[in-house]
Structures are given as C-alpha cells and as structure tokens.
Amino acid sequence: MTLMISEDIKGRMTKEFQSSLTRGVKLVLFTQEHECPSCREVRQLVEEVSALSDKITAERYDFVNDAEMAREFKIDKIPAIAFERDGEDCRIRFYGSPVGYEFKVLIDDIIRISRSDSGLSDKTRAVLRSVDKSIHIQVFVTPTCPYCPGATTLAHQFALESKMISADMVEASEFPHLAQKYAVMSVPKIVINESVEFVGALPEEKFLEKALDAAKR
C-alpha cells in the first residue's frame, strides 16, 4: 500500500506533535462500507496522521449504518472529518480530501485544537465572544490553490473561538453539485449562512466583517 505521507514528512510531523500537542484530539471520520472515490484516501490519511502521536486518536463511522452519529455531527456528505476535544465537537469539518495545500491546514488545526488556542488576535477574539447567532462558513477549495489554506484556516479559527460558528472546508471538485449550486468559478469561494458570498483570501479583520454581516441577515 502506497503511503499518503512520506516517511520524511512523518518524522518531522512526529517531532512537531511531540513539542506542540498538549491535550488529546480525536479525528472523527465518516465514510461508507462501499467507499466513495476519495473515501479510501481520506481514511488512510487519517490513519497515518493519528499514528504519529498518542494524543491523536481516530474513530471511523459509516455514513449509512451509523446514521444517528452522522446526524449528531450534522454530517451531510462524505468523506468527512470532524474533530473532538475532551468529548466536545469543535465544529470544524473537512469535506473531501485535505491534501495538497490543505494538508497543512489539517495539521495546524490539530495543534490549535489540542492547545485550545485559535491563534486569532485579541480584538477578533473579543468580537467573537459577543456573537449570539449561528454562523455557518463554507470554504470551497482545490488542492492546488495556494490561497485557499488562508481562507480555510481563518474559518476554522473562528469556529474554534466561538461555539456559535461552524466552518467547513469543501473540496470543490469532489462535490460538483455544490460547486454548481454556489457558482464556484474560482477558489477560495466562501459562502456564509447562504447569504454572503465572496471569492479570495481576505485578511482576518475583513473576513470577520463578512461573517458578522451574514449573522445580521
């Protein structure tokens, strides 16, 4: 079986996890018995990453046979990766394969979740603490887009900071029906609460403005 992660990168990641992880992180994977085209790839990736640290665990669920668990995590498509810390859903999702440029986002998410530190500015943290309406952020990406990780990262940071926010990375080519629905012509394409849409990786302050605008509509 071909490895998803090279031995050299595994070695570097193992050292990074040893020095950075403080609390346990669970990767919750949803696939299905007859695996979808990218389900096997994502499953193998999750298995390889979780094997690099005793602070990372992985659980796999079948989207059909474990429908109740899928509903609990509000998973509506596969493959999907959700995250738990101390038994609590972190509201961060990867739909599709987090490969290419998005792989680093996956690793950085694990570290931020483990350390309970979103990495956002104090100003942004203060604003997010006052959010009292649900905000759902979808970031459409492709693995070869160098600007997409910045948008995915900010969305996931917002979700980690506020329990009112959920944030999804959606690999556009793996979900063409969604790409068509939201007219994804270029990436990153961000859709917030079905009411605010924009293209491009915005700075933290501007991204926050868009999220707050969506919450008001």
GROMACS elastic network, one bead per residue, 0.5 to 0.9 nm:
[ bonds ]
;  ai    aj funct       b0    kb
    2     5     6  0.89186   500
    3     6     6  0.64139   500
    3     7     6  0.84142   500
    3    44     6  0.80979   500
    3    45     6  0.84504   500
    3    48     6  0.81982   500
    4    41     6  0.76762   500
    4    44     6  0.69870   500
    4    45     6  0.59439   500
    4    48     6  0.75933   500
    5     8     6  0.82752   500
    5     9     6  0.64774   500
    5    10     6  0.64092   500
    5    45     6  0.74591   500
    5    48     6  0.72841   500
    5    49     6  0.83148   500
    6     9     6  0.53454   500
    6    10     6  0.61642   500
    6    11     6  0.86845   500
    7    11     6  0.61540   500
    7    12     6  0.87625   500
    8    11     6  0.52268   500
    8    12     6  0.65635   500
    8    13     6  0.87681   500
    9    12     6  0.51235   500
    9    13     6  0.60561   500
    9    14     6  0.84943   500
   10    13     6  0.50345   500
   10    14     6  0.59807   500
   10    15     6  0.86586   500
   10    48     6  0.85472   500
   10    49     6  0.81287   500
   10    52     6  0.72382   500
   11    14     6  0.52044   500
   11    15     6  0.64967   500
   11    16     6  0.87481   500
   11    52     6  0.85544   500
   12    15     6  0.53102   500
   12    16     6  0.62457   500
   12    17     6  0.86933   500
   13    17     6  0.60168   500
   13    18     6  0.84770   500
   13    49     6  0.86302   500
   13    52     6  0.73988   500
   13   107     6  0.83990   500
   14    17     6  0.51725   500
   14    18     6  0.61462   500
   14    19     6  0.87696   500
   14    52     6  0.53971   500
   14    53     6  0.66506   500
   15    18     6  0.50753   500
   15    19     6  0.63819   500
   15    20     6  0.85754   500
   16    19     6  0.53443   500
   16    20     6  0.59370   500
   16    21     6  0.81560   500
   17    20     6  0.50616   500
   17    21     6  0.53438   500
   17    22     6  0.89511   500
   17    52     6  0.77342   500
   17    53     6  0.66070   500
   17    55     6  0.85423   500
   17   110     6  0.89946   500
   17   111     6  0.73861   500
   18    21     6  0.62071   500
   18    22     6  0.87327   500
   18    53     6  0.72287   500
   19    22     6  0.84939   500
   20   111     6  0.64141   500
   20   112     6  0.89458   500
   20   114     6  0.82507   500
   20   115     6  0.76759   500
   21    24     6  0.76682   500
   21    25     6  0.88376   500
   21    53     6  0.87225   500
   21    55     6  0.70888   500
   21    56     6  0.89351   500
   21   110     6  0.81409   500
   21   111     6  0.58139   500
   21   112     6  0.84342   500
   21   113     6  0.87950   500
   21   114     6  0.55415   500
   21   115     6  0.63629   500
   22    55     6  0.77888   500
   22   111     6  0.84093   500
   22   114     6  0.56596   500
   22   115     6  0.56736   500
   22   116     6  0.88908   500
   23    55     6  0.65544   500
   23    56     6  0.88528   500
   23    85     6  0.76627   500
   23    86     6  0.81595   500
   23   113     6  0.81968   500
   23   115     6  0.64840   500
   23   116     6  0.83581   500
   24    54     6  0.80356   500
   24    56     6  0.58543   500
   24    57     6  0.76281   500
   24    84     6  0.86431   500
   24    85     6  0.63268   500
   24    86     6  0.71189   500
   24   113     6  0.86965   500
   24   114     6  0.60193   500
   25    55     6  0.62293   500
   25    56     6  0.50379   500
   25    57     6  0.64254   500
   25    58     6  0.85482   500
   25    83     6  0.69582   500
   25    84     6  0.59183   500
   25    85     6  0.50736   500
   25    86     6  0.76172   500
   25   110     6  0.67265   500
   25   111     6  0.86544   500
   25   113     6  0.69427   500
   25   114     6  0.58592   500
   26    50     6  0.85125   500
   26    55     6  0.83025   500
   26    56     6  0.57895   500
   26    58     6  0.54524   500
   26    59     6  0.73378   500
   26    82     6  0.82771   500
   26    83     6  0.56367   500
   26    85     6  0.63613   500
   26    86     6  0.85647   500
   26    87     6  0.83827   500
   26   110     6  0.88279   500
   27    46     6  0.72965   500
   27    50     6  0.78004   500
   27    56     6  0.73745   500
   27    57     6  0.61828   500
   27    59     6  0.63789   500
   27    60     6  0.84485   500
   27    81     6  0.64486   500
   27    82     6  0.59482   500
   27    84     6  0.66604   500
   27   110     6  0.87505   500
   28    46     6  0.89698   500
   28    57     6  0.85926   500
   28    58     6  0.58630   500
   28    60     6  0.60349   500
   28    61     6  0.75949   500
   28    80     6  0.80864   500
   28    81     6  0.55386   500
   28    83     6  0.58188   500
   28    84     6  0.73254   500
   29    42     6  0.83953   500
   29    43     6  0.72314   500
   29    46     6  0.77391   500
   29    58     6  0.72610   500
   29    59     6  0.60446   500
   29    61     6  0.61013   500
   29    62     6  0.85272   500
   29    78     6  0.89445   500
   29    79     6  0.74043   500
   29    80     6  0.57982   500
   29    82     6  0.64889   500
   29    83     6  0.87583   500
   30    39     6  0.84356   500
   30    43     6  0.86681   500
   30    59     6  0.86081   500
   30    60     6  0.58858   500
   30    62     6  0.57468   500
   30    63     6  0.56940   500
   30    66     6  0.89332   500
   30    70     6  0.75421   500
   30    75     6  0.79903   500
   30    77     6  0.85653   500
   30    78     6  0.62547   500
   30    79     6  0.57500   500
   30    80     6  0.51536   500
   30    81     6  0.64844   500
   30    82     6  0.83190   500
   31    34     6  0.84823   500
   31    35     6  0.64270   500
   31    36     6  0.73787   500
   31    39     6  0.57651   500
   31    40     6  0.82018   500
   31    42     6  0.87183   500
   31    43     6  0.77903   500
   31    60     6  0.73833   500
   31    61     6  0.64065   500
   31    62     6  0.52752   500
   31    63     6  0.56447   500
   31    64     6  0.86440   500
   31    77     6  0.88730   500
   31    78     6  0.57544   500
   31    79     6  0.51615   500
   31    80     6  0.69957   500
   32    35     6  0.52138   500
   32    36     6  0.71484   500
   32    39     6  0.77322   500
   32    61     6  0.74918   500
   32    63     6  0.53233   500
   32    64     6  0.65924   500
   32    65     6  0.79868   500
   32    78     6  0.80221   500
   32    79     6  0.82945   500
   33    36     6  0.87778   500
   33    62     6  0.64144   500
   33    63     6  0.83753   500
   33    64     6  0.82741   500
   33    65     6  0.84491   500
   35    38     6  0.76283   500
   35    39     6  0.53814   500
   35    40     6  0.62639   500
   35    79     6  0.88192   500
   36    39     6  0.50085   500
   36    40     6  0.73422   500
   36    78     6  0.76820   500
   36    79     6  0.74599   500
   37    40     6  0.71958   500
   37    41     6  0.81845   500
   37   174     6  0.87447   500
   38    41     6  0.52572   500
   38    42     6  0.63174   500
   38    43     6  0.86430   500
   38    78     6  0.87188   500
   38    79     6  0.69172   500
   38    96     6  0.69957   500
   38    97     6  0.67255   500
   38   174     6  0.80072   500
   39    42     6  0.52017   500
   39    43     6  0.60188   500
   39    44     6  0.85683   500
   39    78     6  0.72633   500
   39    79     6  0.52122   500
   39    80     6  0.84870   500
   39    96     6  0.79471   500
   39    97     6  0.81068   500
   40    43     6  0.50427   500
   40    44     6  0.61195   500
   40    45     6  0.85232   500
   40    79     6  0.87675   500
   41    44     6  0.52815   500
   41    45     6  0.61960   500
   41    46     6  0.87305   500
   41    97     6  0.72988   500
   42    46     6  0.61485   500
   42    47     6  0.85548   500
   42    79     6  0.69517   500
   42    80     6  0.83036   500
   42    81     6  0.84779   500
   42    96     6  0.75425   500
   42    97     6  0.57016   500
   42    98     6  0.76491   500
   42    99     6  0.88327   500
   43    46     6  0.52189   500
   43    47     6  0.61940   500
   43    48     6  0.86683   500
   43    60     6  0.81748   500
   43    79     6  0.84055   500
   44    47     6  0.50621   500
   44    48     6  0.61393   500
   44    49     6  0.86138   500
   45    48     6  0.52001   500
   45    49     6  0.61644   500
   45    50     6  0.85521   500
   45    97     6  0.87774   500
   45    98     6  0.87344   500
   45    99     6  0.89028   500
   46    49     6  0.52214   500
   46    50     6  0.60099   500
   46    51     6  0.85240   500
   46    58     6  0.70923   500
   46    81     6  0.85021   500
   47    50     6  0.53055   500
   47    51     6  0.62302   500
   47    57     6  0.87886   500
   47    58     6  0.70754   500
   48    51     6  0.52875   500
   48    52     6  0.69460   500
   49    52     6  0.55617   500
   49    53     6  0.79099   500
   49    56     6  0.79134   500
   49   107     6  0.84974   500
   50    53     6  0.62425   500
   50    54     6  0.77217   500
   50    55     6  0.82160   500
   50    56     6  0.50093   500
   50    57     6  0.54636   500
   50    58     6  0.62223   500
   51    54     6  0.73031   500
   51    56     6  0.74123   500
   51    57     6  0.78628   500
   51    58     6  0.89876   500
   52    55     6  0.87294   500
   52    56     6  0.76155   500
   53    56     6  0.54918   500
   53    57     6  0.82271   500
   54    57     6  0.71336   500
   55   114     6  0.84269   500
   56   110     6  0.82908   500
   61    64     6  0.87006   500
   61    65     6  0.79396   500
   61    66     6  0.60179   500
   61    67     6  0.87306   500
   61    69     6  0.76531   500
   61    70     6  0.79565   500
   62    65     6  0.52916   500
   62    66     6  0.51398   500
   62    67     6  0.74262   500
   62    69     6  0.88470   500
   62    70     6  0.82619   500
   63    66     6  0.56254   500
   63    67     6  0.56552   500
   63    68     6  0.89100   500
   63    69     6  0.82166   500
   63    70     6  0.61581   500
   63    75     6  0.81991   500
   63    76     6  0.86156   500
   63    77     6  0.81388   500
   63    78     6  0.74070   500
   63    79     6  0.88097   500
   64    67     6  0.51265   500
   64    68     6  0.88673   500
   64    70     6  0.82822   500
   65    68     6  0.83771   500
   66    69     6  0.54784   500
   66    70     6  0.64299   500
   66    71     6  0.88508   500
   67    71     6  0.61537   500
   67    72     6  0.85834   500
   68    71     6  0.50836   500
   68    72     6  0.62078   500
   68    73     6  0.87803   500
   69    73     6  0.63533   500
   69    74     6  0.83705   500
   69    75     6  0.85462   500
   70    73     6  0.52536   500
   70    74     6  0.58338   500
   70    75     6  0.50208   500
   70    76     6  0.74059   500
   71    75     6  0.61224   500
   71    76     6  0.78878   500
   72    75     6  0.77960   500
   73    76     6  0.89749   500
   73    82     6  0.76945   500
   73    89     6  0.76193   500
   73    91     6  0.83790   500
   75    78     6  0.77262   500
   75    80     6  0.72375   500
   75    82     6  0.86871   500
   75    93     6  0.88460   500
   76    80     6  0.87462   500
   77    80     6  0.68121   500
   77    95     6  0.71981   500
   77    96     6  0.88465   500
   77   175     6  0.87676   500
   78    81     6  0.85427   500
   78    95     6  0.63593   500
   78    96     6  0.67792   500
   79    94     6  0.81291   500
   79    95     6  0.58155   500
   79    96     6  0.53038   500
   79    97     6  0.74824   500
   80    93     6  0.67884   500
   80    94     6  0.55518   500
   80    96     6  0.62662   500
   80    97     6  0.83927   500
   81    92     6  0.82584   500
   81    93     6  0.55933   500
   81    94     6  0.50707   500
   81    95     6  0.66353   500
   81    96     6  0.83683   500
   82    89     6  0.75749   500
   82    90     6  0.76051   500
   82    91     6  0.72489   500
   82    92     6  0.59540   500
   82    94     6  0.68240   500
   83    88     6  0.82928   500
   83    89     6  0.60369   500
   83    90     6  0.55811   500
   83    91     6  0.72175   500
   83    92     6  0.63290   500
   83    93     6  0.73067   500
   83   110     6  0.83045   500
   83   113     6  0.83417   500
   84    87     6  0.56604   500
   84    88     6  0.51592   500
   84    90     6  0.55861   500
   84    91     6  0.84627   500
   84   113     6  0.84308   500
   85    88     6  0.52993   500
   85    89     6  0.67851   500
   85    90     6  0.68873   500
   85   113     6  0.70074   500
   85   114     6  0.71737   500
   85   116     6  0.88741   500
   86    89     6  0.86367   500
   88    91     6  0.89533   500
   89    92     6  0.79614   500
   90    93     6  0.86476   500
   90   113     6  0.78151   500
   90   159     6  0.71802   500
   90   160     6  0.61670   500
   90   163     6  0.80085   500
   90   166     6  0.81394   500
   91   156     6  0.82271   500
   91   159     6  0.60955   500
   91   160     6  0.72525   500
   91   163     6  0.76614   500
   91   165     6  0.71647   500
   91   167     6  0.64376   500
   91   168     6  0.83414   500
   92   109     6  0.86908   500
   92   155     6  0.86094   500
   92   156     6  0.58596   500
   92   157     6  0.88161   500
   92   159     6  0.64724   500
   92   160     6  0.74446   500
   92   166     6  0.60699   500
   92   167     6  0.52346   500
   92   168     6  0.60997   500
   92   169     6  0.83502   500
   93   156     6  0.81746   500
   93   166     6  0.80461   500
   93   167     6  0.62711   500
   93   169     6  0.61637   500
   93   170     6  0.84401   500
   94    97     6  0.74145   500
   94    98     6  0.67776   500
   94   106     6  0.83061   500
   94   167     6  0.87477   500
   94   168     6  0.57911   500
   94   170     6  0.63959   500
   94   171     6  0.81713   500
   95    98     6  0.80103   500
   95   168     6  0.69218   500
   95   169     6  0.58310   500
   95   171     6  0.63228   500
   95   174     6  0.86128   500
   95   175     6  0.87485   500
   96    99     6  0.89703   500
   96   169     6  0.79847   500
   96   170     6  0.62348   500
   96   171     6  0.51935   500
   96   172     6  0.83229   500
   96   173     6  0.88363   500
   96   174     6  0.62520   500
   96   175     6  0.79846   500
   97   100     6  0.88320   500
   97   102     6  0.83531   500
   97   103     6  0.85451   500
   97   143     6  0.82414   500
   97   170     6  0.86910   500
   97   171     6  0.67595   500
   97   174     6  0.83167   500
   98   101     6  0.79035   500
   98   104     6  0.84073   500
   98   105     6  0.79225   500
   98   106     6  0.67548   500
   98   143     6  0.74015   500
   98   169     6  0.84062   500
   98   171     6  0.78665   500
   99   102     6  0.52540   500
   99   104     6  0.82402   500
   99   106     6  0.88090   500
   99   142     6  0.89247   500
   99   143     6  0.58316   500
   99   144     6  0.88426   500
  100   103     6  0.57494   500
  100   104     6  0.81828   500
  100   142     6  0.82780   500
  100   144     6  0.60144   500
  100   145     6  0.83673   500
  101   104     6  0.63099   500
  101   105     6  0.76181   500
  101   142     6  0.84136   500
  101   143     6  0.55588   500
  101   144     6  0.63271   500
  101   145     6  0.68564   500
  101   146     6  0.63040   500
  101   147     6  0.87047   500
  101   148     6  0.76656   500
  101   149     6  0.63850   500
  102   105     6  0.51264   500
  102   106     6  0.66286   500
  102   141     6  0.83913   500
  102   142     6  0.82483   500
  102   143     6  0.62002   500
  102   144     6  0.86517   500
  102   145     6  0.87244   500
  102   146     6  0.88544   500
  102   148     6  0.75231   500
  102   149     6  0.56284   500
  102   152     6  0.81087   500
  102   169     6  0.89103   500
  103   106     6  0.51744   500
  103   107     6  0.65794   500
  103   108     6  0.87546   500
  103   143     6  0.85494   500
  103   149     6  0.87590   500
  104   107     6  0.50839   500
  104   108     6  0.60279   500
  104   109     6  0.83930   500
  104   149     6  0.79282   500
  105   108     6  0.50546   500
  105   109     6  0.59077   500
  105   110     6  0.86035   500
  105   149     6  0.62332   500
  105   150     6  0.85033   500
  105   152     6  0.73502   500
  105   153     6  0.61955   500
  106   109     6  0.51264   500
  106   110     6  0.64153   500
  106   111     6  0.89166   500
  106   153     6  0.89680   500
  107   110     6  0.52319   500
  107   111     6  0.65320   500
  107   112     6  0.88259   500
  108   111     6  0.51370   500
  108   112     6  0.61551   500
  108   113     6  0.85139   500
  108   153     6  0.83760   500
  109   112     6  0.51175   500
  109   113     6  0.59489   500
  109   114     6  0.83764   500
  109   118     6  0.87840   500
  109   153     6  0.77977   500
  109   156     6  0.75279   500
  109   157     6  0.81680   500
  110   113     6  0.52239   500
  110   114     6  0.60342   500
  110   115     6  0.85982   500
  111   114     6  0.51132   500
  111   115     6  0.61594   500
  111   116     6  0.84402   500
  111   117     6  0.85665   500
  112   115     6  0.51753   500
  112   116     6  0.58343   500
  112   117     6  0.52276   500
  112   118     6  0.58400   500
  112   119     6  0.74055   500
  112   157     6  0.83291   500
  112   160     6  0.83593   500
  113   117     6  0.66609   500
  113   118     6  0.75144   500
  113   160     6  0.72756   500
  114   117     6  0.79331   500
  115   118     6  0.84732   500
  116   160     6  0.78944   500
  116   161     6  0.87048   500
  117   120     6  0.80888   500
  117   157     6  0.86078   500
  117   160     6  0.78745   500
  117   161     6  0.78933   500
  118   121     6  0.88534   500
  118   125     6  0.86352   500
  118   156     6  0.83306   500
  118   157     6  0.50051   500
  118   158     6  0.73628   500
  118   159     6  0.85652   500
  118   160     6  0.58644   500
  118   161     6  0.58685   500
  119   122     6  0.89772   500
  119   157     6  0.70788   500
  119   161     6  0.89906   500
  120   123     6  0.81692   500
  120   124     6  0.63213   500
  120   125     6  0.63736   500
  120   154     6  0.83383   500
  120   157     6  0.68952   500
  120   158     6  0.79676   500
  120   161     6  0.82108   500
  120   204     6  0.81145   500
  121   124     6  0.52914   500
  121   125     6  0.62416   500
  121   126     6  0.86931   500
  121   204     6  0.85655   500
  122   125     6  0.50562   500
  122   126     6  0.61788   500
  122   127     6  0.87386   500
  123   126     6  0.52414   500
  123   127     6  0.64303   500
  123   128     6  0.87691   500
  124   127     6  0.51414   500
  124   128     6  0.61358   500
  124   129     6  0.86371   500
  124   158     6  0.87717   500
  124   204     6  0.80051   500
  124   205     6  0.73613   500
  124   208     6  0.75393   500
  125   128     6  0.51511   500
  125   129     6  0.62459   500
  125   158     6  0.84138   500
  125   161     6  0.67523   500
  125   162     6  0.83950   500
  126   129     6  0.52677   500
  126   130     6  0.70302   500
  127   130     6  0.55288   500
  127   131     6  0.70588   500
  127   208     6  0.88253   500
  128   131     6  0.52613   500
  128   132     6  0.88843   500
  128   158     6  0.75498   500
  128   161     6  0.70014   500
  128   162     6  0.60286   500
  128   164     6  0.87784   500
  128   208     6  0.86246   500
  128   212     6  0.89535   500
  129   132     6  0.83251   500
  129   161     6  0.77661   500
  129   162     6  0.64201   500
  129   163     6  0.89495   500
  130   162     6  0.89420   500
  131   134     6  0.80053   500
  131   135     6  0.88211   500
  131   162     6  0.76012   500
  131   163     6  0.89803   500
  131   164     6  0.68181   500
  131   165     6  0.86519   500
  131   212     6  0.80323   500
  131   215     6  0.83481   500
  132   164     6  0.66558   500
  132   215     6  0.86785   500
  133   164     6  0.62994   500
  133   165     6  0.84045   500
  133   215     6  0.60527   500
  133   216     6  0.81917   500
  134   163     6  0.85391   500
  134   165     6  0.58943   500
  134   166     6  0.80341   500
  134   193     6  0.83389   500
  134   215     6  0.68583   500
  135   159     6  0.88951   500
  135   164     6  0.61992   500
  135   166     6  0.63985   500
  135   167     6  0.83343   500
  135   192     6  0.68982   500
  135   193     6  0.60182   500
  135   211     6  0.70465   500
  135   212     6  0.82692   500
  135   214     6  0.73529   500
  135   215     6  0.60381   500
  136   159     6  0.89082   500
  136   164     6  0.85119   500
  136   165     6  0.58626   500
  136   167     6  0.58711   500
  136   168     6  0.79802   500
  136   191     6  0.82292   500
  136   192     6  0.56173   500
  136   193     6  0.52089   500
  136   194     6  0.82940   500
  136   211     6  0.86656   500
  137   155     6  0.65479   500
  137   156     6  0.87854   500
  137   159     6  0.88229   500
  137   165     6  0.76013   500
  137   166     6  0.62494   500
  137   168     6  0.61463   500
  137   169     6  0.85767   500
  137   190     6  0.70318   500
  137   191     6  0.59232   500
  137   193     6  0.66112   500
  137   194     6  0.87499   500
  137   211     6  0.79090   500
  138   152     6  0.85684   500
  138   155     6  0.80712   500
  138   166     6  0.86401   500
  138   167     6  0.59414   500
  138   169     6  0.60844   500
  138   170     6  0.67508   500
  138   189     6  0.81390   500
  138   190     6  0.56808   500
  138   191     6  0.51488   500
  138   192     6  0.62888   500
  138   193     6  0.84611   500
  139   148     6  0.80973   500
  139   151     6  0.69068   500
  139   152     6  0.59926   500
  139   155     6  0.76286   500
  139   167     6  0.77108   500
  139   168     6  0.60607   500
  139   170     6  0.58885   500
  139   171     6  0.83812   500
  139   187     6  0.85184   500
  139   188     6  0.64020   500
  139   189     6  0.58255   500
  139   191     6  0.65819   500
  139   192     6  0.86909   500
  140   148     6  0.79989   500
  140   152     6  0.84515   500
  140   168     6  0.84006   500
  140   169     6  0.61196   500
  140   171     6  0.58159   500
  140   172     6  0.54823   500
  140   179     6  0.77969   500
  140   184     6  0.75381   500
  140   186     6  0.88958   500
  140   187     6  0.63362   500
  140   188     6  0.54884   500
  140   189     6  0.50464   500
  140   190     6  0.62528   500
  140   191     6  0.81935   500
  141   144     6  0.85639   500
  141   145     6  0.69919   500
  141   147     6  0.89433   500
  141   148     6  0.57006   500
  141   149     6  0.81672   500
  141   151     6  0.89752   500
  141   152     6  0.82094   500
  141   169     6  0.69875   500
  141   170     6  0.61404   500
  141   171     6  0.50493   500
  141   172     6  0.56668   500
  141   173     6  0.83895   500
  141   186     6  0.86123   500
  141   187     6  0.55179   500
  141   188     6  0.51697   500
  141   189     6  0.70312   500
  142   145     6  0.55650   500
  142   146     6  0.89726   500
  142   148     6  0.73635   500
  142   170     6  0.84618   500
  142   171     6  0.55906   500
  142   172     6  0.61344   500
  142   173     6  0.70124   500
  142   187     6  0.70580   500
  142   188     6  0.78636   500
  143   146     6  0.81793   500
  143   148     6  0.82717   500
  143   171     6  0.76176   500
  144   148     6  0.86283   500
  145   148     6  0.55260   500
  145   149     6  0.79188   500
  145   187     6  0.71330   500
  145   188     6  0.77207   500
  146   149     6  0.67567   500
  146   150     6  0.83417   500
  147   150     6  0.59007   500
  147   151     6  0.72190   500
  147   187     6  0.79135   500
  147   188     6  0.68614   500
  147   200     6  0.72802   500
  147   201     6  0.60854   500
  148   151     6  0.53765   500
  148   152     6  0.62503   500
  148   153     6  0.85479   500
  148   187     6  0.66731   500
  148   189     6  0.85260   500
  148   200     6  0.77784   500
  148   201     6  0.67437   500
  149   152     6  0.50111   500
  149   153     6  0.58050   500
  149   154     6  0.85012   500
  149   188     6  0.84939   500
  149   201     6  0.84211   500
  150   153     6  0.51808   500
  150   154     6  0.63034   500
  150   155     6  0.87235   500
  150   188     6  0.89977   500
  150   201     6  0.60103   500
  150   202     6  0.81065   500
  150   203     6  0.87195   500
  151   154     6  0.53392   500
  151   155     6  0.62839   500
  151   156     6  0.86783   500
  151   188     6  0.68459   500
  151   189     6  0.87650   500
  151   190     6  0.79376   500
  151   200     6  0.75607   500
  151   201     6  0.50130   500
  151   202     6  0.70235   500
  151   203     6  0.87433   500
  151   207     6  0.84591   500
  152   155     6  0.52298   500
  152   156     6  0.61795   500
  152   157     6  0.85395   500
  152   167     6  0.81669   500
  152   168     6  0.77281   500
  152   169     6  0.60895   500
  152   188     6  0.83845   500
  152   201     6  0.87418   500
  153   156     6  0.51711   500
  153   157     6  0.60132   500
  153   158     6  0.86165   500
  154   158     6  0.61658   500
  154   159     6  0.86765   500
  154   203     6  0.87185   500
  154   204     6  0.68345   500
  154   207     6  0.78197   500
  154   208     6  0.89540   500
  155   158     6  0.52172   500
  155   159     6  0.64491   500
  155   160     6  0.88044   500
  155   165     6  0.87597   500
  155   166     6  0.81208   500
  155   167     6  0.55340   500
  155   168     6  0.76324   500
  155   169     6  0.85333   500
  155   207     6  0.84256   500
  156   159     6  0.50451   500
  156   160     6  0.61832   500
  156   161     6  0.86335   500
  156   165     6  0.89124   500
  156   166     6  0.76941   500
  156   167     6  0.55156   500
  156   168     6  0.74982   500
  156   169     6  0.85371   500
  157   160     6  0.50728   500
  157   161     6  0.62214   500
  157   162     6  0.87422   500
  157   167     6  0.86638   500
  158   161     6  0.51376   500
  158   162     6  0.61850   500
  158   165     6  0.66791   500
  158   166     6  0.80208   500
  158   167     6  0.77863   500
  158   208     6  0.84062   500
  159   162     6  0.53031   500
  159   163     6  0.65591   500
  159   164     6  0.74513   500
  159   166     6  0.51056   500
  159   167     6  0.58991   500
  160   163     6  0.72582   500
  160   165     6  0.79541   500
  160   166     6  0.83619   500
  161   164     6  0.89544   500
  161   165     6  0.81862   500
  162   165     6  0.55878   500
  162   166     6  0.84324   500
  163   166     6  0.76119   500
  170   173     6  0.88342   500
  170   174     6  0.81382   500
  170   175     6  0.76047   500
  170   178     6  0.89073   500
  171   174     6  0.56459   500
  171   175     6  0.67426   500
  172   175     6  0.53890   500
  172   176     6  0.62156   500
  172   177     6  0.89173   500
  172   178     6  0.73846   500
  172   179     6  0.56294   500
  172   184     6  0.76704   500
  172   187     6  0.85771   500
  173   176     6  0.55762   500
  173   179     6  0.74957   500
  174   177     6  0.89192   500
  174   179     6  0.89627   500
  175   178     6  0.55504   500
  175   179     6  0.64074   500
  175   180     6  0.88206   500
  176   180     6  0.60256   500
  176   181     6  0.84175   500
  177   180     6  0.51455   500
  177   181     6  0.60869   500
  177   182     6  0.87297   500
  178   182     6  0.60994   500
  178   183     6  0.81757   500
  178   184     6  0.82393   500
  179   182     6  0.54385   500
  179   183     6  0.57918   500
  179   185     6  0.79736   500
  180   184     6  0.63730   500
  180   185     6  0.86597   500
  181   184     6  0.78974   500
  182   185     6  0.89044   500
  182   189     6  0.86362   500
  182   191     6  0.78868   500
  182   197     6  0.87303   500
  183   186     6  0.88156   500
  183   189     6  0.89500   500
  184   187     6  0.70526   500
  184   188     6  0.85692   500
  184   189     6  0.62974   500
  184   199     6  0.88594   500
  185   189     6  0.81586   500
  186   189     6  0.65795   500
  186   199     6  0.71954   500
  186   200     6  0.85104   500
  187   190     6  0.82587   500
  187   199     6  0.64024   500
  187   200     6  0.66222   500
  187   201     6  0.88719   500
  188   198     6  0.84961   500
  188   199     6  0.57064   500
  188   200     6  0.52781   500
  188   201     6  0.66842   500
  189   197     6  0.72971   500
  189   198     6  0.59832   500
  189   200     6  0.64863   500
  189   201     6  0.86655   500
  190   196     6  0.80737   500
  190   197     6  0.55483   500
  190   198     6  0.54371   500
  190   199     6  0.61115   500
  190   200     6  0.78162   500
  190   201     6  0.88742   500
  191   194     6  0.60240   500
  191   195     6  0.72804   500
  191   196     6  0.58382   500
  191   198     6  0.68845   500
  191   199     6  0.89440   500
  192   195     6  0.61193   500
  192   196     6  0.51577   500
  192   197     6  0.63499   500
  192   198     6  0.89793   500
  192   210     6  0.79587   500
  192   211     6  0.65699   500
  192   214     6  0.61787   500
  192   215     6  0.85280   500
  193   196     6  0.67088   500
  193   197     6  0.89443   500
  193   211     6  0.85237   500
  193   214     6  0.60992   500
  193   215     6  0.73981   500
  193   217     6  0.86980   500
  194   197     6  0.76453   500
  194   214     6  0.82397   500
  195   214     6  0.61462   500
  195   217     6  0.73040   500
  196   210     6  0.70474   500
  196   211     6  0.79605   500
  196   213     6  0.76347   500
  196   214     6  0.56682   500
  196   217     6  0.89511   500
  197   210     6  0.84864   500
  198   210     6  0.87242   500
  199   202     6  0.86331   500
  201   207     6  0.82298   500
  202   205     6  0.80080   500
  202   206     6  0.59352   500
  202   207     6  0.55496   500
  203   206     6  0.54552   500
  203   207     6  0.60976   500
  203   208     6  0.85697   500
  204   207     6  0.51818   500
  204   208     6  0.61044   500
  204   209     6  0.87145   500
  205   208     6  0.51419   500
  205   209     6  0.63789   500
  205   210     6  0.89376   500
  206   209     6  0.50311   500
  206   210     6  0.64656   500
  206   211     6  0.88135   500
  207   210     6  0.51951   500
  207   211     6  0.63855   500
  207   212     6  0.87781   500
  208   211     6  0.50707   500
  208   212     6  0.61715   500
  208   213     6  0.84948   500
  209   212     6  0.51983   500
  209   213     6  0.60514   500
  209   214     6  0.86548   500
  210   213     6  0.50516   500
  210   214     6  0.62880   500
  210   215     6  0.87755   500
  211   214     6  0.51898   500
  211   215     6  0.63977   500
  211   216     6  0.89723   500
  212   215     6  0.50351   500
  212   216     6  0.65319   500
  213   216     6  0.53285   500
  213   217     6  0.68389   500
  214   217     6  0.54481   500
